[in-house]
Amino acid sequence: MANNTITITREELEELREAFQKVDIDNSGFVNDYELQQLFKEANLPLPGYRVREIIEKIFTAADRNKDGKIDFEEFVGLAQELKSKEVSRTFRRSITRKQGITALGGTSSISSQGTQHSYSDEEKVAFVNWLNKVLKDDPDCQHLLPMNPSNNSLFTSLRDGILLCKMINLSQPDTIDERAINKTKLTPFTISENINLALNSASAIGCTVVNIGAHDLQEGKPHLVLGLLWQIIKAGLFADIEISKNEALIALLKDGETLEDLMKLSPEELLLRWVNYHLTNAQWSNINNFSSDIKDSKAYFHLLREIAPKNEVDIDFAGFNEPNDIKRANYMLNQADKLGCRQFVTPSDVASGNPKLNLAFVANLFNMYPALHSTNGYDFNAIEGETNEERTFRNWMNSLGVNPYVNHLYSDLTDAVIIFQLYDRSRVTVSWDRVNKPPYPPLGAHMRKLENCNYAVELGRNKARFSLVGICGHNLYEGNHTLTLALVWQLMRRYTLNVLCDLGEGEKIDDRTIINWVNETLKGANKNTFITSFRDKSISTSLPVLDLIDAIAPKAVNAEMVKRDNLSDGDKMKNAKYAISIARKIGARIYALPDDLVEVKPKMVMTVFACLMGKGLNKLK
């Protein structure tokens, strides 16, 4: 960079980091080019669309050192310096003072891969500590760690053995981890590492992005990574039932002129906002547009609490409603929330400052405890199709890779193909990003731009990836055709999985027969009696071939006493499957399949299980 480049001040650096983290919602460490407009907006530099496109074409190209269509924080800072040198610095600094409650780590103002300064929110740390203390207080396996002190760094040290993380994952998504797989006593560095592998791979399986987090990061208690992972796990639990197929009462939120399909496309955040406004309308109070600036005075919360509180059981007192001080008023409000057992995630200061993340968690917890919705608007709940296990697995796989935006609904969220292009990138299919129409789309022509993307996505699949896409056209993706969208997504996941094996096999082509032969040779070499003839082999329903393969790859990983081998009932098969998948994750295999996939011998998911274990076995040999 030229010597006359204007320097980014320490204060501006913190503001840039805060803006970057807001856009990088999955903590992947990267922001895509199509998110640049939102990033500028968060950095208090809102630019018109044409100006952003110019920057993407000119300055962004120079900033993107890896030429991958995305930039990391260091590249963003370089871009910011370039912008400052082009006479836009006067609009760069925020008009508000720097937020309090940010703890900086590192102590160096230079930006490099070795000297990047990370920051974390003290408010988030306090909120998460209090939540963990509450939900795990009765768990006997956590008594040596709880209660944690929110005023010190005990959160970061308490997660080092992996037990708390495993427990949190199971609270968010029950039965994700088989408790028998967790090392709980006589912990050693090796068994602790196993616990953390189990936690990270299980977090990935429920859709958390862990691509930049390793076992050593958690053992070292790196605050920004710990808090980022914890938030993803907590949010997964809070949002689990904010979906129409799991909560028929949400149908009451339909607006005039809307169809049920329209409502089902909304994200959990959008549904929560609509839920709050539903009750505010009933209370004859002004609606809100966000969980930040619009709730700072706590008055919407007062009305929400009164609407959802069980009538004749809990009296919501408005005595503090007209208190002139925001923080004191928020405290009065939280005292009322405490009557419902829902004073979690926020302090009075978090409400008054409009902390969006913690207020979202506060509202989600309120919804889960007291939805206070009754009407279904005449819809037959039984006619609503919920997400299948296969669809959930694909969606979690996408989200674990850090695609942006987050995929809440597999079909409606893929209709502009932007997510599909990101999956092509991660599957090593070259995408010409200059051909991709990126959001936000103009009101006129949005349909055509999305359809152009979908056509290009199918073209890439046919011509570059060599996928079998017979009868599939871009219009099928745009319309969210379930069967045809799944056909493309499965081939993307398969390609992504096989790429890992090709790397370990030094470029050797890998197919189903290669994997099956390797499985059988490995089992035979370890003197096991099990084998498979295909990914449809009925013996897989017992999970014994999987467990024996794990034992062959990582001797002593499988506790033989936990495995039932003879006269297996359906319940025994399910227990074996749960144990097999958890042990596979524990030895480092990133498996997305569910126990049901093994018991029911679903060939697609079975293939990914054996492929991941093959990858683990080949990696061990190296």
N, C-alpha and C positions, 0 to 999 in steps of 0.2 A: 504494500500500500504506500502511496506517495507520502513524503515527509510532511506535506501541508495538510494531511488529513486531520480533521478536528477530533480531539480525544473525547471518548465517552466518560463522563464523570462517574464517580462511585454511586451517587444517588440515582443517576440515569440507568446505570447498570442494574441496580436492584429493581427499578421500575420495568426495565426490559425483561428481566427474569420473571417477574410476576406476570407480565403479559404473556410470555411464552408458555408458562406453566398453565395458564388458564385455557389456552388453545390446545396444548398438549394434554388433553384430559386423561389419557390412558398411561401417562408417564413413560411413553416410548422413547423420549429424548429427541424426537423429530417432529417437524411440522411440514406437511405437504404443500406444494406450490399453490394448490387451489384453496388452501386455508390462509393464504397470505393476507387477503383483504381483512379477514377477521383478526389476524394478528396485529395488523396496523391499527385497527380500531381499538383493540385492547391496550395498545401502546400509546393511546391518545393521539393517534395520527390517522384519522379517518380519511381515506383517499377514494375518489371516484373509481368505478370499475375500469375505465379506460386507462387511468394512470397506473393502476395495479398491473394491468396486462402489459403495459410498457415496461414496468419494473421487472416483471417475470421474464420478459423477452430479452432485456438488456442486463440490468444490474443483477437480477436473481441468477442468471446463467453463470455469471462470474462468481457469485457467492456460493453456488452449489458445487463445491469442489469435487464431490463424488459423482456428479452428473446422474443422480438417481431420482430427480424430481422432488427432493425433500431436503430440508436444511436442519442442522442441529443448532443448539443455542450459540455456539461459537460462530457459526456462519451467519446467524441472525445478527449478532453484534457487529460483524464486519459489514453487513448490509446496512445496519443502522448508521455506522460511521460514514458510509458512502452517501447515505441520504442527508446526513448532517452537513457534509461538505457541499451539498447541492442546495444550500440555502433554505432548508426546511427545519432547521434546528429550533427556530422560535416556536414552532408548534409541537415540538417533541416532548418537552417537559410537561408532566401532569400539572393540572391546575390545582390539584388537591395535595395536601401534604402526604408524605410517605406514611403508609399504614404502620401502626404499631404492632408489636407482637410477632415480628419476624426475627428469628434467630439465624445469624449467619455462621457458616462453617468454613474453615479453610484459611481465611485471613489474608488472601492475596488478591489484589485488584487486577492482576493480569489475567488474561483469558487464554488458557491452553488446555490441552488434554490432561496435563499433569496438574495444573493449578486452577482448575475451575472451582469457583466458590459456590457452594450449594447453600440453600436456605430452607427453613421449614417453619411452619406455623405453630407457635406455642399453643394457640387456641385449639388446633386440631389434636395436638398431643394430649391436652387436658381432656378433651371430649372423648377421645378413643380410650384413654386410661379409665375414665369413669364408666364407660360402656362395658369394657372388658371386666372390670371389677364387679359390675352388676350381673352380667349374664353368665359369668363363670364362677361366681362365688361359692356355689354348692358342688362344683366338680372336684372330686377327691384327688384327681391327678394334677390339679393346678394349685393346691394349697401351699406348696413350697414357693410359689411365685406371687400369690395374692395376699392382701390387696397391694397393688402398686401405688406408688406415690405420684400424683400428677404434677407435683412441683419440682421433681428431679428427673433424671434420665432412666429411671427404673424400667420404663416401658421398653427401651431399646436393649437393656441387658436381659430382661425377662423373656424375650423372644428367641434368645440365642440357642436354646436346646430344641426348638421346633415344636414343642408340645402345645404351647398356646396357639400357635398358628394352625396346627392340625385341628384343634378343638374349635377355633373360630370358623374354619372352613365347614366343619360339620354342622355348626349352628346355622350358618348361612344356607347351606345346601345339604340337608340331612343325608347320611349314609354315603357321602362322597368318599370318605376314608373309613376303611375297616379298622376299628379300634385295636384289633389284634396285631395290626402292623406297626403301631406306634411303639417306639422304644421308650419305656417310662421309668425304668429303674437301672441302677448301676450304669449310668451313662458314661460313655467314653467319647473322645473326639470322633471316632468312626461312627458310633451309633447316633451321635448328635447330627453328624453330616447326613446320615440316612433319614433322620426325621425331617431335616430341612429339605432334602430332595423330595420326600413324600409330600411335604406341604407345598413346595413350589410347583411340582408337576400336577398336584391335585387342584391348586389354584388355577393353573392354566386350563385344566379340564372343565372348570366352571366358567371360563371366559375371561379370566384376569390376564392382563398383559404382564409377563414376567421376563420378556426378552432381554432386558438390561439388568436383571437381578440374578446374582449367583449365591451359592451357599455361604461363601466367605463374606458377602455383603451383609447378610443377616447375622452371621456370627460376630461380625465387627460392630453390628448395631448401627449401620449408617442411617441416620434419622430420616433423610428425604426419601430413601428407598423403602424403609420400614413403613412410614406413614402413607406413602403412595400405595403400597401393597395392601395395607390394612384397610384403607378407604375402599379399594376395589372389592375386598372380601365383605366388608360391612354393607356396602351398597348392594351387593348381590343378594344378601339376605333381606335387606329392607325392601327391595324391589320385587322379591320373588313372587309375591301374590298380587302385585299391582298389574293384573292382566285379566282380561274379561273371561277367558276360558277357565280361570281359577277363582274368579270372584264375580258371580253373576250380578251382584248389586251395582257394579260399575255401569251397567246398562242404563241406570237412572241418569247418567251424565250425558246421554244423547241430547243434542240440540235439534230444534225444529229444522227439517229439511235434510238431516243427516241420516245416513244408513249405518247399520251396525258395522259394516266393513270400514267406513270412515273412522269410527271410534276405535276399532281394533288396530288401526295403523298408528295411533298415537303412542309416543314413548311413555315410560313410567313418569318421567318428569312432567310431561304435558298432561297426563291424566291426574297427577297430583294437583297441578295448578287448576285444572278444571274442577276437581273435587272441592278445593278450597272455595272457589268462586261459586260453586253450587250452593254451599252453605252460607256464604256471604250474601248471595242474592236472597235466600230465604230469610236472612237476618235484616234485609233491607239496608245493607252496607255496601260501599263501593268495592268493585272487584279489583283484584291485583293483577299485575302483569309479570311479576317475578318474585323470587324469594330473597331479594336483596334490598333495593331502595324502597320498594313498596311495603315492606313489613317493618321498617326501622322504628316506627312509632308504636308498634305492638297492638294497635287498635284492631286491626284485622284479626289478629290472633285471639283477642278477647272475644270477639263475636264468634269466631270459629269454635272456640272451646265451649261457649254456651250452647251452640247448636248441636255439637256432638256428644255432650255430656249426657249420661243416662238421666232421663227426666225423673223427678221425685227421688233421686238417689244422690246426685252430686249437684250442689248449688255453686255456680260460677259467679263469684263476687266481682262487681264492676267498681268497687270502691277506689281503685287506683287508676281508673280509666282516664281521668282528667288531670293526673299528675303532670306538671309542666316539664319535668326532666325525663328524657327518653330512657336513660338507664334505670332510673327508679321505677318508671312505668313498666319497663320490661321485667323488672324483678317482681312487681305485683302480678303481672301476667303469668310468670313462671310459677309463682306460688299457687295459682289456680290450676295450672297444668299438673302440678304436683298432686293435686287432689285426684287426678286421673291416673297417677303413677307414670306420667309421661314427661317428667322434667329431665330429659336426656338430650345430650349433644350440644346444647347451647347454654351460654351464660347470659346475663343481662347485657353484657358488653357485645357479645356475638350478635344478639338481636339488634341492638341499637346501631351497630356498625354495618349491619346488613351482610354478614358473612354468608355467601350463597350456598356453599357446600354444607356447612353445619345446619343452616336453616332448612335446607332440603332434607337432611337426615331427621331433623326434629319433626317436620311435617309428615314424612314417610312413617315414622314411628306412631304418630297420632292416628294416621289412617289405618295402620295395621291393628291398632288397639281399639279404635272407635270409628269405624267408617260411617256409621249412621246413614246408610243408604238402604232403601227398602223396595222401591218400585223397579220393575224390570221392563216397564213400558210395553208390556204385552208380548215380549219376545220369549220364545221357547229356548230356555238355557241348554237343554239337551241337544239342540240342533247346532250349537256352537262347537266347532272342531278346535280342540286344543293342539298345542305343539307336540309333534311326535318326538320320540327319543332320537330318531335319526336327524330330524330338523334341529333339535336342540344341540346335538353333537356338532353338526356343521356350523351352527351359529357361534357356539363357544370356541370352536377352532379358529374361526375368522377373528373374533374379538381378542383371542389370546395372541394373535400375530400383530395386534396393534393397529388394525384397520381403522380408518377415521372417515366418517363418523361411526360411532358405536352402532353395531347391528342389534336392534331390538326385535325386529320382525324379519324373518329370513327372506320373504318374498317382496314385500312392499319396500324394504330398504335397499333392495338390489335393482330396482326398476330403472335407475339411470346408469347402471353398470360401473359407477365409480369405484365401488367396493371390489367388483370383479377385476377391474384393472389392477388394483393394488394386490389382489391375490395372484394375478399373472406375474406381477413383479417379483413377488416372494417365491413364485414357482419357477423363476428364471425364464419367463417368456417375455421377450423384449416388447415393451409398450411404447409406441410413438406418442408421447404425452401431448405433443402439439396437435394431434388429431382428436384429443379428448376434450369434449365440452365440459367445463367445470362449473359447479355451483358457486354463487347463486345464479340461477337462470333468469333471464328476463321474462316478464309476464307474457309477452307475446313471443311465441316460438319455443317455449319451454318443451312442449311436446316433441317437436321435431329434433331438438338438440339431444334430448334423452334417447329418442329412438335412434339417432345417428350413433350415439355411444353404444347402444345395445347391438346394432348391426356390426360395429367394429369389434365388439367383444366376441361375437360369434365368428367373425372373420379370423380373429387371432386364434381362436380355438381350433378352427379347421386347418388354417394354413401354417401357423407357427407351432402350435402345441400338438398338432396331429390328433386331436380328440375326435372321437366318434360322435358327431352331432347331426345324425340323420334326422331330417324332419324338423330341425330347430332353426328358427330365424330370430332376428332381433326383436320382432314384435312379441314373440313369446316371453322374452325376458321383461320387456316393457310392461306387459300385462300381468306379470307375476304368475305365469303358468307354473303350478307346483311341480308337476312331473318333469317338465323340460328344464326348469331352473335347477332342480335337484340333479339332473343328469350332468349338467355342466359343472356344478359345484363339486360333485363327487369326483369327477375327473381331475379337477384342480387339487383337491385334497390328496388324491392318489399320487398325482405327479409330485406334489410337495413332499410327500412321505418317501417316495422312491428316490428323489434327488439325494436325500441323506445317504441312502444305501449306495448309490452310484459313487458318491464322494469317498465313502469308506472302502468301496471296492475298486478304487482307482480308475473310475470311469467305465467299469464293466456294466453292460446292460443288465438291468434287473427286471424280472417279470414274476408272475405268480409262481411258476414252476421253480424258478431259482430259489424263491423264499421257502417253498414247501420242501425242496431237496435239502436246503441248509438246515431247516428245522429237524428233519428226520435224521440227517447225518450227525447233528449235534446231540440229539437224544440218544442215538445208538452209541456214539462215542462216550457218553456218560453212563452207559449201561442201563438205560431206562427202557421199560417195556412198552411205553406209549409211542404212537406215531400218528400222522395224519395223511389222508389220501388227497384231500382238497380242503378248501376253506368252508366246505359244506359238511365235512365229516361229522357225523352225529356224536362221536366220542368227545368232540370239543365241548359239548353241553355239560360235561363233568368238570371241565377246566383242568383236568389232570395233565393233558399234554402241555398246557401253558405253565402249570406249576412245576412240572418236571423240567421244562426248558429253562425256567428261571433258575432252578437248582443247578442245572448244568452250567449256566452262565455265571452264576454267583453262588457257589456252594455255601451252605449254612444260612442263606437268606430266608429260606422257607423253613418254618417250624413244622416238622412232620406231624406233630400232635394236633395241629390246627386243620389238617386236611382229612376229609372223609373219603375213603377209596372204595368201599364195598357197599352194595345194596343201597345206592344213593336214592333218597327221596328228592322231590322237587326242592324242598327246603335245603337239603344238603348241597344240591347243585348250586343254589343261589349263594350259600355261604362260601363255597369253594370259589365261585366267580368273584365275589366281593374281595375275598382275601387275595386271589391271584392278581387282580388289577391293582390293588393297593401295594402289594409287594413289588410288582413290576415298576410302579412309580417310585417306590422306595429305592430301588437299585439304579434309578436314573432314566427310566424309559418314559418318555412323554406320551402317555396314552390317553386318548380322548373317549374311547369306547366305554360303554356302561356294562355292568354285570349282566343285564338282560341280553346284551348282544352275544355274550358267550353262551348263556343258558339256551337261548333260542337259536343259536348258531346262525347269526346274520352275517353272510359271507363278506360284505364290504367292510364292516367293522372288525370282523375276525382277522381279515387280511392286515388291517392297520396294526392290530395287536402284535401279530407275529413279525410284521415288518419292523416295528419299533424295537422288539426284542432282538431281532437280527442285527439291527443297527447297534444296539448295546453290546451284543456279542462281538461284532466286528471291531468296534471301537476298543473293546477290552484287549483284543489281540494286538492292536496297534500300540 
